[in-house]
Amino acid sequence: MFEKLCALIADQFGIDADTVTADTTFVDDLGADSVDLIDLSMAIEDEFGVGEMNEEDLTSIVTVGDLLKYLQDHIDD
């Protein structure tokens, strides 16, 4: 799941997937703004089949690791 998530993030931000780590921050490292995060959340909803991510969830997700944990908590195995 982590590799798939890194590939999705790399595609959204136009970077190499190999540069994405669990400690990569969306705002500081990737320069994401609120529009970027909304676009990313929609791509994640489509790719991983999770329900709509609410604003409270989005604001609590700072790093790729946070997002991975969110997905693990919200995807039914």
Secondary structure, DSSP 8 states (H G I E B T S, - for coil): -HHHHHHHHHHHHTS-GGG--TT-BTTTTT---HHHHHHHHHHHHHHH------HHHHHH--BHHHHHHHHHHHS--
